[in-house]
Each structure stands twice: as structure tokens, then as C-alpha cells.
């Protein structure tokens, strides 16, 4: 140790001695005391002030070894990288923090007119033991699996030139939880919002078999809008792994003892119950302003939090009324932080459900149930209404009329039941064999007969009439008779509103779903808005679910995801009785995750939803088929086309069996199946599936509906795959016109179709028409979906192709590079991402950058070969590689590869004249490079003959044939 280091260590020891004395000095005189005790030594005074500042973040809760390590290693570990230092693609801006493993820097990564910011964690020297490096790799692995709005995302990682590992996480411009509490002084609602967001993040991690094990205020950041982010999964444990003693040692070394569960301190295995404990400790601190500690409450716990709050900070006492901390709040925290893991909440969802219940003055699951307890909770929620009811009850009792009222109500219910039975019996009697002369009566005909009889037979019974209309309307909707369903449900809603608000709300929810299916999104939104006052839990969760599905149709996927999760939380709070609704909510959540290109999360959520639905409904229910359909679509987007096809064929079989061959749900599955068959190159099967889907949809919906536009887009993609751009234009243009006529031209599906139209216009040489379509699509997708989405990648790729054909090579490279950045972000399905890399390789070849082009082509080939040896885009990737080899002068390799690609194309793709002509152009260029002019001329002549036989040859291809 050099002399300077000795001085630093001595000063730090002295500072720790003064720190102990400083705690006994009042805050208002502490600065004067520091100046006096340090005797003018500003360095020492600075050390004391720094230690006082870190005391709030738990310095004195660390074990002796950690404090000793801080004494001797902190100076060595603070190796600030100068601003401008580059690590991989990242440039250091400034240091923003320091932790047990190393220093954290604010870093930036440049892009096309923007700079992406990240928090770069550099593992410090001396911490690169095998155990710590294993922990570093584990954190990268864990973070790559977790994608949640309340978990800081992993952006990148690597090893510096000096051998120090680093990784880059999403940079959150916010304050740690404790600083947020001190500086922003949030109220109780804001504190609970942040806590519930953390519960969602931890529950997400648990669903991915990850336990955090170090949940503490320093690992929680609160952004300016109150949005919470959970950080540092560095000591997290993957439940699916078993690292034995190494994990336990890592845990003991890095865990924060102030928030450690008893089993962690004892060195026992950590489980999800460990995270439940640490969340309970955080909740304790949020409610009291103090840290959880001993002694724990014994016996009654009601006053535990109140007593702790009295010792906490004044801001918390002001924000959280002490009266709210008695009773249920204390029980929740005590249950979550029980010393015995088996007595804690079984799941994080159960903890958050009880917190929500306490917040809303509903009964909590942690307290033993009783009629008196539920009555007190009811009074807490409805004080005014309960007071009025008490007066009314007194009057009723005084008049001795309660029993008479109940008897009358029972009689009325019995009369309604008898009337309903008689009405339904009359409907079925009219369908008896004698009444129909032996003809078979369909479900649709039965509904029609019931509808005809309602007006005449139930005219004097409005409540029963409304219930029957609601039932018939829902049944019409199941049969996809949406116009009839809408009429029945409108009348049911109007009939029930005066006497039965809950049934009227059910009718409105059914009606909103029908209007959504009809493409009347504005009507659906207005109808849904009328249900906002629903108080019955099942109706409230259904309203959230319906709004999520409506938002999906509007392209508002993030809002839809929030609504789906709100519905799920409401139904989880209802317990096992709502298992069917929980499956429905998870299905909607999974669908929205897929729409946001978060495919791994979507797949896991789909699988849970399908398992729950099968447990409730069995294997052959239409609701299970719906989930299988959407799961198959997500698998196709991820590039898992064989698995997708299996799920879709199961869904199709169920739907045909249950709904018949002419139901729009069958058409939906056929349309998705067509897309996955096209990805496998099975184009004739694709066409058969899409044409059947189109016949069904036009019969049910007419010619102007978004579902028809969607199928037209799929038919356009089929023609594009067949190299028939003119036919593709016809389908794409009709689809775009439908979206615009319905006022949905600015939705993501419409923008995707417009970009597809632009793609075929580019191949037809109509560049001026294509450009505004691409730019509009890119604007819509960036606004609605964010910059890391496959749709944005596709738009950027189209712009690159347009620039390439116009000869704007610098701009083409720029747009193609942005496209592959999206592909490499993890947001894109592998197959589509590989296509972006192929396109980039072709642009680089044309721009005279063969070395980089070769890397892009090789990456695409590796990805596609990993998907399937017969992947349809492999020939294009290999052709791009051959062209790059030509540019690098590796002519023998280029020749051999190009010859094999041409032979394969002539054998397997005779219906792709454009692709075959382009390959002969490639062979001509290789011959030019080898100085074989006659061979080059022969290859160009072959390309000319192929192009001459095409109905609409690509103008760019014709120019390439003649270019030397």
C-alpha cells in the first residue's frame, strides 16, 4: 500500500469514529459540529458528510466484513472511466453510482439522429473471481429473460479491452425509493401504486422461475411520473437451476441484511417466499417511514405499524394517516414478514390482492373470515349509504314489514322463474317434431322463433322480457349473427335499465363486444363508457377485459395491456370462483404482449391461460380454441411455424366441430394458418386457406370490414411470395381502401398494409407513389408501437430498398442499419430479423462494403439454418454471401456458392423468375471479376430471357442486368 493509500485509510477510520458520535448530534447543529471536530481538515469533513449521507441507504446495516471492505477497497474500486471512453458501442458520459460489484456509469449509444441512454455497470478490479464472474453472467442471463415495464431492461453486455465485464441496463431518470419518499413526500396512494407495481414486477420474475432475493429501497427507482422500476437481479436465483453452495455463498456476501429474510441470514435456500418477505419489509417502510426490525409484534398486531410510524419520519406520518395502519394493514405486513416462510403469503399476487383489498376497504384474505368482519368492511366502503340503510332498517323493523317485504320479493322471483320456464317451453314446443313435420330445427331457427314470441308473450313482464332479450342476444353473437345480436341487446339494455342496473350493464358489455366485431369501434367505445359505474366485481373485470379488446382493435396496445392486467388483478382478488375469468384475462394479456413483440412473455402467459381454460372448460371448448388460435399466431410471429401450425390445426378442428364451417371464427383461424403455411413455402395450401377464409368473411360481414382487409393483406403477401407484384398490389390497395373508408387508416394494421403496398410499388418501379406510404407507415408505427418493433423494422427496410433503387446509397445503408438494430434488439421474430440482415447485406454489397456485408449474410444464414434446413429465405442469404465473397476477391468460393444456389433455385423454385434472373446477374458479375467476358455475357443473356418472359419485370432488375 503506498503512502497516499495509508493516509486515505487512516482518514477513513477517523471518519467512522466521528460518524458514531455524529448520530447523537441534532440535525440543525450537525454541520457546525463537523467543522469543529474536524479541525479544518476538509477532506476528513467531506468523508464524514459522505458517510452520514450513506447512512440513510443502509451502511450500518451491512455486516462487519462489508464495512471493512469499504474501508480498504473503496478508493481502489472507484476507477472512474473518463467521459468519452468507449466500451463496445457505448460511450461513457459520467459516473452515476457505485455498488458492491463495481461502478455504474451513464452511457450513450448513437443511432440515426438519436442517442440511446443506458446505465453501464462495470465490474471492478479484484471482483473478477470465478464466483463473481458467474454472478455477472447469471445477471445477464436473468435480465435477458425478463421483460416487464417495472423491471429495468438489459440492453447490452460484454467485456472491456482490459478484461472487465460490463453490462448495460435501461437508464431510469429517477430517484431511489428512499430518496423519493424523502424528497417528493408522496401520499399514501402514490406509495401504494409504487408498491403494487413492484409486486407485478416480482410476480413476473416468479413466473419466469426467478427469485430476486435482494429487494430493498436502493434497488427500486421511481421515475418522475411515479413509475417504479426494480433493479439488480445480480443475486437472483433461477428456480430451475441448482448451484448448491456457490449460490448460498453469493447470497451471504451480497445480500442486504437489513432487508434479508430470516432464512437468508440462516443460510437456508431462498424461495419465492423470500421475495414476499422483502416486499413486506418495503411495505412496512412505505407505511411507517421506518425500517422493519425487532422486536416483532406478539399477540395482537393492530398497533404495530402505528408504533413504528411514531419513530419514523415526519413526512410519512403526514402522508399516511395513523388510523389507516391499524387492523388489516398491520395484519398484511405481519403475514408477509412472518419468520416462518410457510406462514407467509403463498404468492406475490396474493400479497398484492390483499393490499388492494385493504386500500379499497374490502375484506382481506389474511384475516379470518366472519360475518361481523365483512359487515365492518362494507360499512367502511359505504359509510353514507350504510347510515341511510340503518335508518331505513329501523323504520322497517318499527313497522314490522321486513318479513312481508321479503315474502313479496321471493314470490316475485318465483313468478319470474315460472314465467321464464313457460316461455322457453313454448319456444321448444314449437320446435317439436310434430310441430315441424319432422324437419330438423337449427339453433339459429330456434333463436328466431324465440325472438318472434318475446314481444307478444312477454309484453306485460318487462324484467323477464329484458332477461330473455339479453340471453338471445348473447346466443346470436355466439353464432356470429351480429346484426340480430345488436338489435336484441340494444332492446335488452333499454328494457332492463329502469329495474335491474346490473343486468343492463351485462347487456351493455355484450353489446359493446358485438359492435367491436362489427367494426363499429366508436359505437363500442360509447357503449362501454356507460358501464363505468359498475360495482359488481365480475362486471368491473369484464369491463376492463372488453376495453382491452377494444383498445387492441384501435392499435392502442400498451393501454390494452394495462386494462388486461387490471382485469386480471380484479379476478385474482375474487379467488378460485373466478378461474374462468382469470384464464380470459391472461389470454388477453398474452395477446397484447404479442402485439408489442414481447413474444417470450406472451408464450408463457398463453400457456398458463390455456391450461387454466382447459381445467375449467375441457379440451374442446370454443374459448380454448380462441386461445390456441392466438397462441398459434404468436408462435408464427416468433418464427416457430411448425409449432404454430399444430396449435392452429387443433383450434380449427374445435371451431369447425363446435361452430360449423361458415363461422367467422373458423375464418380467423384459416387466415392465421395461411400465414404460417406461407412462411413454410407451402403456397398452394396457403391460397386454399385464405380463399376459404375470405368466402366466410364476405358472407358474414359484407365487403367493408377490417377482418376482410386483414385477409386481403395476407393474399397480397401470398402474391408477393409468388413474385407477382401486380396481383399483390390489387389486394393491398383494396385493403388500404377499406381501412381508410372505416376511418382506421392511422392504425398499426392499416400502416402495415400500406407499407406492404409500397413494397410492391417499389418492385413495379413506382417510387413516387411508394415513398409517402412508407413514411406514413413509419410515423404511425413509431407513435403507436415504439422504435423497437418488427413493424418499424419492416418500414425501415422498405425505405432502404427505395433508396437503393434510387441510387441514394448512403441513405440506404443508414435505413438498413436502423432496421437491423431493431432485429437485434430481441423484439423481432428471428425469421423476419434474418430477412432484415439479408437486405442490409445486399445494400452493403451495392455500396462497396463487402466485408461488413459478409458478416451480415453469415449471421442471417446461421439464424435461418437454426430455424429449418429448408427455410425459404436461405437461398437469398447465400446469394448475398456469394456477392460479398466476390467483392472481397474470393472468387473461387463465390463461384462455387453461387453455382449451388442457382442449381437449387432451378430445381426447387422454378416459379420465381425474378429471383432466378438475379442469380444469373450474380454469376455474370463473378465472371466479370474473373476476366471471363464471354461467360459474363452468356449469364446476362440468360437473365434477359427470363426477364423478357415476366409480365411486369422489376425495373431495378433490368438495370442490374445491364450494369457491369
N, C-alpha and C positions, 0 to 999 in steps of 0.2 A: 504494500500500500504506500503510495507516495505521500510526501508531507502535506500536500493540499488535501488529500483524502483524509488524513488524520485530523486535520483542522475541522473539516466538514463533519466528521463523525463525532468529534468532541462537542461541536456546536449543537448537533442534533440531540446528543444525550442531554446537554444542558437544557435544551428546549423542552424535552419531555418532562424534566423535573419541574420546570416553570409551568408547564401545562397543567400538572396536577394541582398546583397552587391556584392557577387562574380560575378553575371551576368554582372556587369559593368566593370569587370577587364578583360584585354586582355588574350587570351588563353596562350600565351607564358610566361606571368608573374604571372599566377594564382597560381601556386604551391608555389612560393616564398611568395605571398600574404597570402596564407592559413597558412603557417608556422609562419609568423609574427603575424597574427591576433589571432591565437590560442594560442600563448604564450607558446609553448612547451607542450600543452595538446594534446597528440597523439590520445586519444580517441575522443576528440572533432574534431580534424583534420580529423580523419577517417570518422566521421559522415558527415562532410561537403563534403568530396570527394564522399561518397556514394550517397548523395543527388544530387550532380552535375551529377553523372552517371545516376541516375534515372530520372533526368530532361528530358533527351532525350526520355524516354519512357512515358512521359506524366504526371509526378507527378503534375505539376502546372495546368494541365487541369482538375484535379479532383475537386469535389465540396468541400466546407468547411468541411462538415461532414466527408468526406473520409480522408482529410488531418488530421483532428483532431483524427480520429480513428487510423490513422497510428502513431500519436504521442504516444497514450496511450496503443495501443494493440500490436504493432509490436513485442516488446520484449517477450510478453506473447505468441504470436502466433507462434513464432519460437521455436518449441519444436522438435529439430532435433532428429529423431529416430537414435539410434546408428547403424552403419554398422553391418549387421548380424541379425537385428530384422526381425522376420517373421510375415507377415500378410497373412493369408491363405496359398497359395502355393508360395508366393512371399517373397524374401529375399531382404531387403534394402541394397543398395550398397553405396549410398551417396545422399546428398541433392542437387537438381539441380535448385530449384526455389521456389518462393513464390508468391501467388496471394491473391485476396480478400477473397477466401473461405478457404485457407489453404496452406500447404506446399506441394511441389512436389518433389518426390524422384526418383532417378534411382533405379530400382529394377530388379531382375532376377528370372526366374522360370526355374528350371532344367528339363532336359529331357534325352533322350538316347544319350549321348555324345554331347549334345549341351545345351546352356543356352539361353532362350528367354528373351529379354530385354523389359522393359516397363517403362512408366512414371507413377508412382503411386501418385495420388493426395489424400492426407489425409485431410479431413475436420477438421479445427482446433476447439479447445475447445471454447465454447462461441458462436459458429456459428451453433449449433445444434437445433435451434428453429424449430418449425413446418414448417415455410415458407422455411427456408434454406434446411431442410431435404427434403422437397417436391421438391425443385430445384435440389438437388442431385439425387433423384430418377428420376426426369424428364430428367436430362442429361444422365443417364444410359439408359433410355427408348429410347431417341432420338438417341444416338450413336449406339444402337443395331439395329436401323432401317437403318442406313446409312452405305453403303459400297462403297467407291469410292477411286481411287488411290490418290486423292488430299484431302482426309479427314482422319485425324488420327483415326484409328480404335479403338473401345473398345475391350479390351482383357478380362477383368475380373472385378469383383467388390465384395464388401462385407462390413462387419462391424468388426472392430478390437475388441480384447478382452476387451478394455476399452470403447467400445461403440461408437467409432468414425467411421463414414462411410468412405470408400475409394473406389476408382475405378482405374483401370489400363488401360491406353491407349497405343497405339503403340508409341514406343520411336523413335523419329526422331533425328538423329545426325546432327544438323544443327544450323543455326542462325536465330533469328527473322528477319522479313523483313527489319526493320530499320538498324539493325546491318549488315545485308547482304549488304545493299546499301552502308553503310559506309566503310565496310572492304573489300568487293570484288569489289566494284566500277563497277557494271555491266553496259554493254552498253544498248542502247535502246531496241534492240531485246530481250536480256535476261530479261529485265524488263517487256516487253510486254508478253513474254512467261509465266512468273510467274503470271502476272495478268490474262491472259486468262485461265490458269489452275485453278485459284481461281474462275473465273466465272463458269467453268464447275462444280466445287465442289458445289457452291451455287445453280446453276441450278438443280443439282442432289437433293440437300436438298429440294428445292421448289417442285420438282416432288413428293417428299415423304411428302409434306404438312408441311415442317419445315422451319421456318424463323430463321436465326441465331441471328440477332439484335445486335451483338457486334463485327462486323468485323473491326479490327484495326491491325496495324503492329505487336503488341505483340501476336496476335492470329494467326499469319502466320509464319511458319518455312520454311526456304529454305535449302534443303539438299545440300550436296557438289556438286551433279550433276545438281543443278538448279531446282530440282523438288520441287514444293510448296505443303505444307500441311496446311489445315485450322484446327485450334484447337478450343476447348472450346465452345461447344454448350450449356453451362450452363444456359444462359438466353434465349435460343431459345424457340420459341413458336410453338407448334403444331397447325397448322391451323384448325385441326379437333376438337380441344378442346376449351373450354371457361372457363377460370379460373377467369374471372372477375377482381376484384380489386387486387387480390393476384398477378397476373401476372404483372399488372401495377406497383405495389409496388416493386416487384422484379426487374423489369426493371429499375425503378428510382434508386434503390440502387446500382445496379451493372454496369449499362451501362457506357461506357467511353464517357464523354461529348464532348471531342474533336472531336469524330467521330460520335456523335449521330445525327440522322436526326431531323429536326425541330419538327416533330410530336412526337418524343420520349421525347424531352425536355418539350414539352407541356403536356405530359402525355396521349396523344391520343394512339389509338390502333396501333400496329406495323403490317405492311403487307409486302408482297414481295417488295413493293416499298421502304421500309426502308433499306433492304439489297442493293437495287440498289443504293440508296444514299451513303451508306457506301463504296460500291465498287467504286463509283465515287470519293469519298474523297481519297481512296487509290490510284486511278489512278492519281489524282492531285499531290499527294506526290511523286509517282514514276516518274512523268514527270518533276516536278519542284524542288524536294528536300525540299519543304516547306510544312507546314500543311495548309489545307484549312481553311479559316476563313473569317472574314469580313474586309473591305466591299466587297460584291459580285459585279460582273460586272453589269452595267446598260447599256442598249442600245447595241452597238456593243461589242462583247466579244472577238474579234480576238486577241487582245494583252494581254488578261487577264493572260494567263499562262506564257507569256514571262516576264511580270512584276513580277509575283510571283517567277519565277525562278531566277530572278536577286537578290532576297532576300534569296534564298535557298543556299544549299551547293555547293562548287566548283566542287565536283566530279560529281554531277548531271548536272551542266552546261557543263562540258566537255563531258559527256556521251550522252546527249540529245541536239542536235543542236537546237538553239532557233528558227530557221526558220521552224522547223517541228511543232512548237507549235502554230503557227498562223493558223487561219481558222478552219478547221474541228476538230482538236484536242481540241481546246477550246470549240467548239460547243458541242462535245460529253460530255466533263466533265460538262459543264453548264447544258445540258439536264439531265444528270444522277443525278445532285445535286440540281435540281430545288427545291425551297422551297415548291411548291405545288406537292404532290405525284402524282396527276393526270397528271401532265405535264412531269413526268419523263418517261424513257423507260418503256414500259409495262412489259417487261420480262428481265431477265438477259441475255437470249440468244440474244435478240435484241441489248442490250448494247455490248456484245462481238462481234456480227456480224458487228456493226459499227466500233469497234476498229480494227477488221481485215480489213475492207474495207479501213479505213484511212491508216493503215500500208501498204497496197498494192496499195495506190493511186487510189482506186476505189471510186465511189460516195457513200456517207453515207446517211442513211435514215433520220437522224435528220435534214438535211439541205433541205430546199425547192428545189424541182427539177427544172431544166431548161436546155435547150439545151446548153447554154453557160457554165454552171457549169459542165455538163458531158463532154463537149469538153475539158475544162481545166484539168479535171481528166484524160482524155485519154492522153492528152499531157504529164501530169506528169508521167504516166506509160511508155510512148513510146517516149521519147524526141528525140532520134536519128531517129527513124522511122518517126516521125511526121515532123521533119525537112526535111527529104528526100521527104516525101509526099507533103510538102508545095512547094518545088522546082518543083516537077512533076506537081502539080496542076497549078502552074504559067505557066509552059510550055504548058500545055493543054489549059488553058484559052487563052494564047497568040496565039495558033494555031487554036482556035475556033473549037476544035474537041471533047469537052466533050459531047455535045448533041449527036453527031454522035456515040460516043462510047457507051453511054447509050442505044441508039436505037438498036445498034447491039446486045448488051447484052440481051435486052428484047426480041429481035427476036430469039436469040439462045435459051433462056429459053422457049419461046413459041414453038419452033420447037421440043425441047426435050419433052415437055409435050404432044404434038400431037403424037410424035413417041411412047412414053410410052403408051398412050391411045390405039394407033393402035396395039401395040404388045400385050397388055393384052386382047384386044378384040379378036385378032386372037386366043389366047390361049383358051378363053372361048367359042369361036365359035366352036373350035374343040371338046369341051365337050358338045355341044348342043345335045338334044335328037335325032335329025335326023342324026347327025354325029356319034352317038354312038349306033344307032339302039335301042334306048330306055334303054340301060344299065345305071345303076347308076354309076356315076364317083365319086370316093373318093377324099378327099383333097390330099392324097399322090399321086394319079394318076395325078391330075391336076398339082401338082408341077413338077412331072416327065416330063409332056408334055411341061411345060414352060421351063424347063432346056434344053430339046432337041432342042427347037426352038431358044434359045438365040444365039447360035453360028452362025446359018445360017441367021437369020433375023436382028441381030444387029452387024454384023461383022464390019461395017463401022461407028458405033456410040459407041466408047469406053466408053464415060462417062455414057450414058444410059445403056450400057451393064453392067458396073460395078454396077450401082444402082440396076438393076434387079437381078444381082447375089447376092448382099447384101440382098435384100428383100427375095429372095428364100432361101438363106442360113439360115436366121433367122427363116423362117417358117419351114424349115426342122428340125431345132433344137427344135422348139416347139412340133413337132411331134415325138421327140426323135429319129429321123433318123440322128444320129450324124455323121456317116461317110460321107453321102451325104452333110450334112451341112458343114462339114470341107472343102470338095472339093470346094463347091460354094464360101465359104467365103475366102479361100486362093486366088482363082482367082479374086474375087471382090477386095480384098486388093491390089493385084498387078496391076489390071486394073485402079483403082482409084488413086493410089499414085501419078502419074505424074501430074494430073489435079485437083484433089479435095482432099487435105490432110485431111479435116475434115471427109469426108465420108470414106476415107481409115482408119482413126482412129476408126470410128464406126465399120467397118468390122473387124479390129483387136480385138476390145473388144468382139464382138460376137464370133470370132474365139477362143479367149482365154477361154471363157466360155464353148465352145464345147469341147476343149481339156481337160479342167478340168473335165467335165462329163465323158470323155473317160478314165480318169485316167492318162492322159499324162501330169503330173504336170510340168516336166521340159520344155516341149514344151509350155505349157500355160504361164509359167513364162517368157520365152524368148519373146513370142508374146506380153505379157502385157508390158514388158520393152520398147517395141518400141512405146508405146503410151505416154511415159513420157513427151514429148514435147507438149501435147495437151493444148491449151489455152482457148478453149471454156468451160465456167463453167460447163455445163451439162456433157461434155465429161470428164472433170477432176474429177468430183464427181463420175461418173460411173467407171472411172479407179480405184479410191480408193475402191469403193464397190467391184469390181471384184478382186482386190488384197486381200481384206479382206476374200472373199470366198476361194481364193486360199490358203491363209495362214491357214485357218481353215482345209482344206484338208491335209496340211502339219503338222498339230498339233501345229502351232505357234499361239496360241490363244491370247496371250497378244498383239502381233503385229497386229493380225487381228482386235482386239477390237479398237486399236488406229486408224487403217485405216477406220473402220466403222464410228468412231466419226469424223474423218477428212471429210469424205464424207457428214455426216450429217451437219456439220458446213457450208460446202460449199453450200449445198442445202438450209439450213435455210437462208443464205445470199441472195439467189435468190428469197425468198418470196413465196407468195401463188402459183405462177405458177409452183413451184417445189414440190407441196404437195405429188404427187405420189412418187417422188424420196425420199422425207423425210420419207415416210412410209417404203420404201425399206431399207433405211439406218438404221432406228430404228429396223426393223426386223433383220438385220444382227448384229447390236449391241446386241440385246437381245439374239440372238443365241450364240454369243461369251461369253456373261455373263453366260449363262447356261453352256457352255463348261468349264468355270472357276469355276463352282459350286456356282455362286452367284445368287441363284435361286429367291430370293425375288426381286432383281433388274431386273432380266430377266423377271419375270412375269409382273411387272409394265410396262416395256418397250414393251413387246409383246402386251399388251392390248392397249397401245397407238397406236402402229403400225397397229394393226388390225382395230381399229376404224378409223384411217386415210385412210387405204386402202379401207374399205367398203364405206366411204364417196366418194372416187374417183371412184371406180370400181363397186360398188354394192356388194351384198351378195354372188353371185355365180360365182365369177371370180377365175381363177386358181391361181392368185397371192395372193388372200385372203386365198385360200386353203393351199398354201405353208406356210403362216404364222400360220394358225391353226394347221398344221402338226407339225411345230417346237415348237409351244406353248404346244401342247399336249405332245411332248417328254419331255419338261422341267417340266411340271406338273407331269409326271410319275417319273422323277428323284427325284422330291421333295416328292414323296410318295402319291400324290393326284391322285390315279389311276382312281377313278370313274369320276372325272372332266376331267382327261386326255382322258379317253375313249370317253366322249361326244364330245370333240373338234376333236378328231381323226376321229370319225364316220362322223361328218359334213364335214371334209376335204375330206374323202374318197368318200362321196356322190358327192361332187362337182367335184372331179377329174374323177371319173367314168363317170359322165354326160358330162363333157367337153372334156375329153381326150380319153375316151374309156377304156375298161378293160385291154388292153395289154400295157399300157403306163408305163414306169419306175417310174413315179411319183406316180401312183397307188401302185406299189410295195413298194415304200418308206413308204407310209402311212400304208400299211399292215404290214410291218416289225416292225414299231414302235407300231402299235396296238397289235401285237403279244406279245411284251414285257410287255405292261400294262395288257394284259389278263393273262399272266403268273404270274404276281405279285398278281393277284386276285385268283390264283389257278385254273383257267379255262383252263386246259392244252389241251384238245381236240380242243377247239376253237383256242388256240394259234397255234397248229400244222397246222390247216387248213389255217390260215392267213399266216404263214411263208412259207408253201409249195406253195401257190399261188404266193407269192412274189418271191420265188426262180424261179419258172417257167418263170415268166415275165422277170426277170433279165438275166437268161441264154439265153433266146431268143434274147434279145436286145444286151447284152454285151459279149456273149460267156461265157467261164468258168474262165477267169482270170481278175477279176475286184474287186476293193476294196468294192463295194457295195455287191457283192456276198460274199466276206469274212465276211462282217458285218452280213449278213443274216445267214451264216453258224455259226457264233458265237452265234446268237440268237437260232438256232436249237440246238447247243451244250448246251446252258443254259437250254433249254427245257428238254433235256435228263438228265441233272444234277438234275433238279427238280423232274424228274421221278425216280431218283436213278438208272440210267443206265449209269454208268461212262464209260463203254467201247464204247457205242454208242456216248456219248458225246466226247470222245477222237477223234473219227473219224471226226466229224465235226470241232472240234477245230484245229486239225492238218492240215486239208485241208485249213482252213482259214489262219493259220500261214504260210503255204507254199505259198499261194497266195500273202500275204504281202511281203514275202521275195523275191519272183520272180519279183515283181514290184519295188524292191528297197525301200520298205517302212517298213522294219522290225523294224526301230527305231522310228516310230511314236506312239503317245499315243494309237490309236485304236489297232495297232498291239501288243503293250505291254499288253494291257488289255486282248486280246485274248490269248496271251502266258501265262499270269497268270491264266486264266481260264483252259487252258490245264494242267498247273501244278497242279491245284486243283484236277482234275480227276485222274491225275497220282498218287497223294498222296493217294487218295482213293483206287487205284489199288496197292498200296504198292511199287511203283517205285520211291523211294525217290531220288535216284541219278540223274534221269532224270529231276525231278521236280525242284530241287534247282537252277540250273543255269537259268532256265526260270523265276523263281520268282525274282532272283537277278537282272537280266537284265531288267525285267519289272519295278522293283522299281527304278533302276537308270534312266530309260527313264522318268518315271512319275515325279520323283523328279526334274529332269533337265527341263522338259517341262512345268510342271504344278505347281511346288512348293510343299512344305511339307503338306499343308492343303488342300488336295483334296481327294474326295472319292476313286479315283483310287489308291492313295498311301495307304489309309486305307485298301483297299482290298488286296494289296500286302503284307502289314504287317500282316494282319490276316492269309494269306496263309502261311507266314513264321512261324507264331506262331503254326499253325496246324502241319506243318512239324516238328518243334522242339518237340512238344508234342508227336508225334508218335515215334520220335527217343529217347524219354526219356530225352531230354535236357530241364528240366522244368524251370530252371532259365531263360534261353534264351526265352522260350515260353512265360513266364509271361512278360518279357521285351518287346517283339514284340507286344503282345496283348495289353499291356498298351499304347504303342505308337499308336496303331490303334484306341483305344477308345478316345485318346486325339484328334485325327482328327475328330472323330464322334462328340465330344463335342464342337468342335470349331465353329460349325454352318455351316461348309462347306458341311457336308454330308446330304443326304436325310434322313429323320427320320427312314424310314424302314431299310435302309442299316446300319445306325448307330446303330439301335437296334440289328441287327444281330451281329455287332462287339462286343456289350456288352454281348450277349449270348455266343459268342465264348470265350470271356475273362472269363466269369463265369465258363465255363467248364474247362478252363485251371487252374483257381484258385482252383476249386474243386479237380482237379487231383494233384495240388501242395500242397494240405493240408491247404488251406486258405479259409475255408468255410464262415467265417464272411464277408469278402470282396466279395466273390462270391455271397452271398445272396443279397448284395446291388446292384451288377451289374444285377442280374436276375430281381430283383424288378423294377429297372429302365427300363429295356427292356420291361417288361410286361406293365408298365404304358404307355410307348410310343406306343406300338403296340395296346393296347386297345383303345388308343386315336385315332388311325387310323381306326380301324374296329374291331368289336367284333368277326369277323370271320377271322381275319388276320392269314395267313397260318403259320407264324413262332411263334405264341403264344404257341403251344404245346412244342416246343423246349425250349422256355424261362421258361415255367412252370416246365419242366423236370429238367432244371438246378437249379431252385429254390428248388425242392424236394431233389436233391442231396446235395445242401448246407444245408438244414434242417437236412438231415441225418448226415452230418459231424459235425453239432452243437449238435447232440444228441436229437433233437426234432423229435423223431421217429414217434409219432402218426400223427403229421402234415405232415411229409414226406410221410408216408404210404397213408394217405387219398388223398394227392395231386397226388402222382404217380398213384394210382388206377384210379383216374378220367382221368388223361392224357392217360393211356393205354386204358380205355374204349372208350374214344373219338377217339383215333387212330384206334382202331379196327372197329369202326363204320364209320369213315369218310375217313381214309387213308389206305384202305386195299392194295393199290398198292405201299406202302412204306415199304417193308420187312426189310430194313436196319434200319429204324427208329424204327420199332416195336421191332426188336431184341434188340436194345439198351435200350428200355424201360424195357424189361424183365430183362436185366442185372441190371438196376437200382433197380428193385423190389428185385432181388437176394441180392444186397448189403444191402438194408434196412432190409431184413430178416436176413442176417448175423449179422447186428448190434443189432437186437432184440434177437439174440441167437436162431433163428428158422432155424436150419440147413436143415431140410427136405424141408421146403418151399423154401429156397435158392436154393437147388439142383433142385427142380421142375422148378423154374423160369429159371435156367441156361439151363436146358434140353429143355425148350420151345424155348429159344434163339438159341440153337444149331440146332434145327429142322428148324427154319425159315432160318438160315444162310445156312443150307445144301441145301435148295431149291433155293438159289440165284446162278445166273450164274457166277458172279465174286464178291464174298463177300469181304468186306474190311478186309485186314489182321489185322488192328488195332482192328476192332470189334471182330474178332476171339480171339485175345489175351485178350481183355477185358472180354469176356465170361468166360474165364478160370481163370482170376485174382480174388483172394479173398482178 
